[in-house]
Amino acid sequence: MSAGSLRWRLVRNLVMLQVTASVLVLAGFIAWFWALGRFVDEGGEKTAETVGAALQHAPDGQLMLGDADEIRWLLKSSPGLWFIARDARGRELRHGDVPPRYAEVVRTLDGLGRVSLDLADSNARPAARFERIETAEGPVNLVVKTGAPFSWKNKFKWWTVAFLILVAPTMLVTCLVVVVATPFVIRRGLRGVVATAAQAENVNTDALATRLPVHGVPAEILSLVEAVNRAFDRLDDGYRRQARFLADAAHELRTPITTLRIQADSLPDTSHKAPLVRATTRLMTLAEQLLDLQRLERARASTQLNDLREICERAAGELAPLAVMSECSIALDAPRSVFVRVDGAAIERAVGNLIQNAIEHGGRHGEIQVLVQAPGMIVVNDSGPGIPLEERERVVEPFHRIHPRGRGAGLGLHLVSEVAQMHGGRLIVDESPAGGASVRIVLVSASSAG
């Protein structure tokens, strides 16, 4: 259970609430007793103990009080306190206004250990207390008035005892119940939220209509789930409008770009022709890539048996003029036909994207090698700077470019990866034997072919 989890927060808050409530209950009882005047030595036990501890015999044998801190505090804080003490020889010590009847009681109760005297009210509080105190000079009978205040030390002891006996056991049991039961209650209560979170993992651009379920979601979280679904609706609408715009823009751009390319090809061979042809080719490629995004989203591959060698020959032949203008060479290594059931047009566009990437990024006088290997793999190697190891997984992300200010829209490898996945294959980015980039379209693995 992590420190940031809802379960831990609830357990912590509930335990703190239990502790606070228990302490407040104890404080309420203390305040109630204090207001009723009951927070005193009602039975006289502590008063008798304090006076008895201070009783001493003077050198002449008379009873006297010692100078202890407790007896001084008791006499100072209890102006109305009285007591009478009598030893076995009849010597007495009196303090305060001792009622006459207790002077007789201290004699007649000789032999008893302790007793409460005169239950004075309906609460059965005694008016006085009798104690038999053992001293070094023999036993002493003591009668003290009850109701003296407690010292702060004794009050603290009383509060501690009251807490340990009355509050602590209940608080401990309730805290244990909270710690054990809260995770179970939270797990049951958030079962609908867990299902909603699992459904949220399925939300992506391939499943735009997916929405979070609201069944079983607690009312406190329902508004959040509904707000997220409304946000998905807005994102869905915006994504579709953007996709329609890109498709329409690509369609509208194809005709003027094609016209521009034809006119560029018809120009005489000058130093300005090659850059113009390369620029128009990039525009045509970008338009086709935008259209490919729409094609891949709307339909799955329409496959039939195709020769991968012929597909690569067509793609390489179409881009050969651009390679010549860029002072690059293209070599096709396909010693025999390799027949695979694929969408020929999609694979041809994918191979064209890889060859054009190699032309664009391979540098001047670059060497591009296109290999066709059984049972179903196409490899495009170049002699350029290659793709850094840390970028090889990210280059297939849409619109990702290794150099943000570089040429291209960052769609080529993404579209090739999508085409490979559409055929149940994968795209692998590696290093070529010449040190440049090596990109493989794996359509049929050796194990699958076997």
N, C-alpha and C positions, 0 to 999 in steps of 0.2 A: 504494500500500500504506500504509494509515494506521498511526499509531504504536500504536493499540490493537488491531490485528488479530492473529489467531492466527498468521498467516504471519510477520509481523514479529517477534513474540515468539519464535517458534521459531528464526528466522534469527539473531536477536540472541543467544539463549541458546546455540545451537550454535556460533556464532562465538566467544563467550566461552569455551565449553568447549574448543574447539580451541586457543585461545590459552593457556588455563590448562594444558591437557595438554602442550602444546609446552614451555612454561616449566618445568613440573615434570620433563619428560624431561631437559631441559638441566641443571636443578638436580640430578637424580639422577646424571647423568654426572659432574658436578663433584664431588659428594659421593663417588662411587665412586673417582674419581682421587685425591681427597684422602685417602680411607681407605687406599688402596694405596700412598700415599707417592709418587705419580707426578706430583703437582702441583708439580714443581720444574723447574729448568732442566736437564733430563736431558742435553741435548746440549752444554751449556756455552756456547751462542751468546750468550745475553744476558749471562752472566757475563764472557766475553771482551770483549764490546762495552763493558761498564761499566768494566772494568779498563783496557782500551786507551784509552778516552776520558780516563781520569784520569792516564795516564802522561805524565810531563814530564821534561825535563832541567834539573837544577840549574845554577846559574851555573858550578860547577866541572866540569860535563859529566856528573855522575852521574845515573842514572835515579832518579826519585822519583814519588810519587803526589800529585796535586792534592787540594784540599779540597772537592770537589764533594759535593752532598747524596747523590747516588746511590751513590758509592763509600763514603761514611761509613755509609749504611744497609746496604750489602752486607757490609761488614766487621763491623758490629755484629750483624747477623742470622745470620751464618755463621761461628760460632767455629772450625769445622774447615776453613775455606777455606784453600787454599794456591795460590800461583801463582809462577812464575819468569819474568822478562823479561830479554832480552839484546839489546843493540843491535849494530850492525855493528862497533864498536870493542871488543867483548868486555866491556863494562860490564854488570853484572847487578843486578837488583832482585828480592829474594825476600821472600815473605810466607808465614808458616805453616810447617808441617813438610813441606817438599818432598821427595818420595821421590828417592833418589840417581839412579835411572835417568832421571828426567825432566830432571835437570841436563845429562845427555848428549844427550837428545832435542832440547833447545832449540838445541843446536849442530848436530847432524847433519841437522836438517830445514830448514836454511837454504836458501832458494830456493823453498820450497813456500808456497802461499797459506794453506791451512787443511786440517786433517785431524783425525779422531777417533782417539783412542788407547785401546788396551786395552779391547776389548769384554768387560766384566767379568762379565756374567751372561747367562742364557738370553733375557732380554728385549732383548738387544743394546744395552744402555745402556753408553756409553763411560765410562771412569774419568777421562779427561782430554781436553782439547781443545787443539790447537795452532792459533794464529792469527798471521799476519804483519801487524803494525800499522804503518801509515805515519804518521810523526810529522814535525814540522818539522826535526828533526835527523837524519832518515833512518829506514829501516825498523827495526822492533823485533820480534824473535821472542818470542811469549808462549805459555806453557803454563799452563792453569788447571784446577783440579779442577772436575768437573761436579757437578750435584745441588744447587746453591745455590737457596734459595727465591726465588720471584718477589716483587717489590714489589706492593702493592695496585694501583698504576697499571697494572702489566704484567698482573696477574690480570684486571683489568677489561677491558683490551684483548683478552686471550685469550678471555674469556667473550663479548665482543662479536663477535669473529671467529667463534667456534664457533657463536653464535646465527645470524649472517648466512649462514654456509656450511651448517650442518647442520639448523637448525630453520626459519629464515625461509622458504626456498623451499617446503618441505613444508606449512608452516602457511598460506602464501599460496594454494597450490593447493587445499588442502582447504577454506579459507574461501570461495574463489570457487565451488567445487563446491556448498557449502552454500547460498550466496546464490542460485545459479542453479537448483539442483535442488529446494530446499525448497518454493517456491511450487507447482511442478508436482506434487510428491508430496502436498502438503496438498490441492491441488485434486482430485486423484484420490481421496485418502483420504476427503475430506469430500463426495464427490459425493452420497452418500445423505443427508447432513445438509442439503445444498442442496435436494434434492427434498422433504425433510420440511418445511423452512422454506417452500417454495412452497405445500405443502399446507396449512400453518398459516394462510396468508392467506385460505383459504376457510372457516375456522371462524367462524361467526357464529350468531345466533339463528335464522336461516332454515335453517341446516344443522347442527342440533344433533347429528346422528349422525356427523358428520365426525370422523375421528381421524387422528392423525399416523402415517404409514407407518413401520414399523421395518425394512423390507427395505433392506439396504445401509448401515445405520447402524453406525458402529464400536462395538465392545463397550464402549468407555469412555464413550460418550454414550447407549448404548441404555437404561441405567437412567433417565436423565433424560427421554428420550422416553416411556418407559413410565409414569413418574411423572406427566408432563403428560397422557397419555391417561387415567390414573386420575382426575386432577383434572377433566378434561372430563366423565368419567362422573358424578362427584359434582355438577358444575355442571349438567349435563343433567338429572339427577334432581331437583335443587333447583328448577331453572327450571320443569320440568313440574309439580311439586307446587305451586309458587307460582301458575302459570297456572290449574291446576285450582281452587285456593282462590279466586282472583279471579273466575273464572267462576261458581263456586258461590255466592260471596258476592253477586255482581251479580244472579244469578237470585233468590236469597232476598230481596234488598232491593227488587226491582221491585214486588212485590205491596203491601207496606206503604207504599212511597213513592207508588204510584198511588192507594191509598186516601187517603193524606194529602193528595194533590193534589186529589182530588175533593171532600174535605171543605173544603179551603181555598177552592176555587172557589165552594162553596155558601154561604160566609160573606157576611154583608152588607158592603157597601162601607164600610169604615172605614179609619182610618189604619194599622191593623195588618194589613190583608189583603194589600196589595201586597208588603211585605217577606216575608210568609209564602209567597205564591205564588212569588216569585223564589227563595226558599230551596229550596222543594220542586222547582222546575224545575231548579235546579242539581243537586239530588240525583238526579233522573231522568236528567239529561244524563250525570252521572258514571257511573251504573249502565249506561247505554247505551254509553258510551265503553269501559268495561271489557269489556262483551260484544263490542263491535266489535273490540277487540284479539284476542279469541279467534276471531271470525269471519274476520278477515284472515289469521290464521295457519293456519286449518284448510282454507280453500278459496280458489280463485281466483274472479274475477268471472264471474257467470252473466249474460251480456249478451244484450240484445235491443234492437230499435229503440225509442228513447224520445225524447220531446220535452223538451228541456232547459227550455223555457219553462214547461211544465206542472209539471216537477219543482220549479222555483224558486217557482212560485205556491203549491204545496202547503207547501213549507218555510216560506215567508214567512207564509202564512196561519196555520199552526200556532203560530208565535211572535209573531203580531201582538198577542195580549192581553198577553204579557209586555212587548213594546215599549211598549204604551200605558201599562202600569203604571210603566214606567221612564221615561216621558215622552220616548220616542224615536219617530221616524217612520221607516217602511220604505217605500221607493219601488221598484217593479219596472220596469225598463226593458228590455222584450223586445218589440220591434215585430212580430216574426214568429216563427213556429215554427222551431226548429233541431233537426233529428232526428240523433241520434248513437246508435250501438250501444253501450250501457253497461248496467251493473247499476243500474237505477233506484232501488232501495231504498238502495244504498250511496251513490250520488250525492246523494240527498235528505238522508241523514243528514249527509253532508259539508257540504252547503250550510247545513243547520240549525246545524251547529257554527260555521260562519263568521258566520252572523247572530247567534247567541247570543253569540259572542265580541265582536261589534261592540256589542251591547246592554250587555254587562258592562263593556267597557273604553272605550266611546265617550263616556261621561259623560251627565249630564242634558241633555235637549233636543237630543240628538244626532240627526244625520240619517244614515240608512243607505240606501245605494243598491245594488240588486242588478241587474246587467246580464247579459244573455245575448247573446253575439256569435257570429256564424258564423266559421269552420266548426264550432267546438266549444269555446267558452270561457265560463266563468262568472266574473264579477268581483263582489266584495263590497267596497264602499267605505264608510268611516265618516268622521266629522268629529272624532274623538277626538284624543288626543295622538300617536297613531301609534306605530310600532315603530322604535327607534333603528337606524341603519344597521349598527352592529357586532353587533346581535342578530338580524338578519334571516335569517341562515343557521342560527342555533342554535334559533330558536323552534320548528322542526319536530322537534327532538329530544324523545323521550318524557320527560314529567315535568319539562321545562324551563320555568321561569317567569321573566319579566323581573324581577318583583318577588317575591322568595321568600316574603314574607308576604301576597301578594295572594290573590285568590279564584281558584278553579279548581285542577285537578290537573295542568295542563300537558300534557293529552293531546289537546286539540281539534285544533290545527294538525298535530300528528303524525299523527293518524288521517286528516285530510284529505289530507296528503301521501301516506300509504300507499294511500288509495283512488285518488288520481290516478296513482300509479305502477302500481297493479294494472291500470289501464286503458291503460297505456303512455303516460301523460301526465306532467305535472309540476306542482308548486305554486310560484308566484312571489309573493314578498312585496315590496311596494313602497310608495310614498307616494301617497295619493289626491289628487285635485285640491283637496279641502278641507283638506289638510294632515294628515289622519289616516292610517289604515292602508288599504292596498289589497291584497287577496289575490285572486290569479287561479288558477283551476283550468283548466289548458290540457289539454283532452282530445284535440283534433285540431288540429294546426298547419296554417297556411295552405299550407305546402309539401306536407304529407301529403294535404290535401284536394284539391290540384291534381293 
